[in-house]
Structure formats: structure tokens, C-alpha cells
Amino acid sequence: MAQVKLLGFWYSPFSHRVEWALKIKGVKYEYIEEDRNNKSSLLLQSNPIHKEIPVLIHNGKPIVESMVILEYIDETFDGPSILPKDPYDRALARFWAKFLDDKVTAVVNTFFRKGDEQEKGKEEVYEMLKVLDNELKDKKFFVGDKFGFADIVANMVALWLGVYEEASGVVLVTSQKFPKFCAWRDEYINCSQVKEYLPSRRDELLTFFHARVRARAQVTTSASASASK
């Protein structure tokens, strides 16, 4: 029997992407929670280059980077397809997944940075939301009529973006500015399949990121005070 382990952080959208794919495929796996400040020797050995989660270990062989792992899971295990069968639709799914993944840094910088870095992040997130608002009009899924690869990667903008907003008090998404995106997000979160796989610990996510935002603000304030002396 195949042995599957997943190294992750409970609060990471990247970990949840992989868990989602494993559950869709019906793969049994062992989840191992990592400590961000004290990473295990297993993690460091499995991902010696980046030393980051998620890491999927299948029969003793590690696979890293969430989108690479998603494709590996789709190709390796039986069950519903995650990527579309049609080559053109598969290319579209990969395009939108990469588009969303490339915006992660901008999203994080918007909520966990200050000053010019935060403003730069806001501008990039607004541009992303404009694109999504146009793309998602009258669409339930990114590609075709089936939940798949790009929709899994979209968990960052569908759930975590809202948690970041609430934790930081920085609101970027409103129905006035981005009505189609908001309508899509509401449907995404309330879809029965999505509800089954999205993290149930939203309140804990909110508390966790609120504490991180406050800690980052205190570091920034202390650094500014030291620089002014």
C-alpha cells in the first residue's frame, strides 16, 4: 500500500491546496504539522533547497512546491481528475493557477508590510482583482463546468484574502469595486464541495493572522523609533 505523508502548516493555503487534492482523489495520508520556528529534520532533508512546506512524501520520495504536488497527485493516483482532460482547457487551468500563484507575494505584502511596500502590494492586488472581476463574470469555475486545478489554487483569494482583510483592517475587496469577483467568491465559499474541504478553523485563522499583523506592526514601530534616535 502506498505510503503518503504531508508536511505542512495548518494555517497555510499551500498546505490546504495539497490536502484538498488528496481528499478529492480519496488518498489516505498522514498529516505532519511543522513548526515554523523549529522545522523538523524530515522537512529540512526533504526540501533542502527552500526548506519550506508543503512537502508530499510518497513511498519515501519527497515532492515540493504546491502546484507541482497537485499535478503529481493528479497523475499518480486514481480518482476524479484535477486537471482537465482537454489539452486546451488544461493549458488554461495552468495559466490561471500560475496567475494566482504569482500574486501571493503582493497579497502578503499588502497586509504584512507598511509604507511603500504596502502601497505597491495594494496596486498589484487591485490589478489582480480587476482581471478576476472581468474573467469570472457568470462563471462558477475557472475552466469548464468542473471544480479543478485553478479553483484549488484560488483558495488564497477566495478565503485567505478575506481573513487577511479582517485581521489587518485593510479592506481591498468591496462589492462596489469588484461585484463579479465578490459574487464568485460567495458562491465558491458556499459550494458544498468547497465547504467540505476548506479549513473549518476560520476563527483560529483569524486569530492567528491578527496576532501576526500586530507582531509585524510592533517590529516596524520599534525599527522606526530606533532609526529616529
C-alpha positions, 0 to 999 in steps of 0.5 A: 500500500502506498505510503503518503505523508504531508508536511505542512502548516495548518494555517497555510493555503499551500498546505490546504491546496495539497490536502484538498487534492488528496481528499478529492482523489480519496488518498489516505495520508498522514498529516505532519504539522511543522513548526515554523520556528523549529522545522523538523529534520524530515522537512529540512532533508526533504526540501533542502533547497527552500526548506519550506512546506508543503512537502508530499512524501510518497513511498519515501520520495519527497515532492515540493512546491504546491502546484507541482504536488497537485499535478503529481497527485493528479497523475499518480493516483486514481480518482476524479481528475484535477486537471482537465482532460482537454489539452486546451482547457488544461493549458488554461487551468495552468495559466490561471493557477500560475496567475494566482500563484504569482500574486501571493507575494503582493497579497502578503505584502499588502497586509504584512508590510507598511509604507511603500511596500504596502502601497505597491502590494495594494496596486498589484492586488487591485490589478489582480482583482480587476482581471478576476472581476472581468474573467469570472463574470457568470462563471462558477469555475475557472475552466469548464463546468468542473471544480479543478486545478485553478479553483484549488489554487484560488483558495488564497483569494477566495478565503485567505484574502478575506481573513487577511482583510479582517485581521489587518483592517485593510479592506481591498475587496468591496462589492462596489469595486469588484461585484463579479469577483465578490459574487464568485467568491460567495458562491465558491465559499458556499459550494458544498464541495468547497465547504467540505474541504476548506479549513473549518478553523476560520476563527483560529485563522483569524486569530492567528493572522491578527496576532501576526499583523500586530507582531509585524506592526510592533517590529516596524514601530520599534525599527522606526523609533530606533532609526529616529534616535 
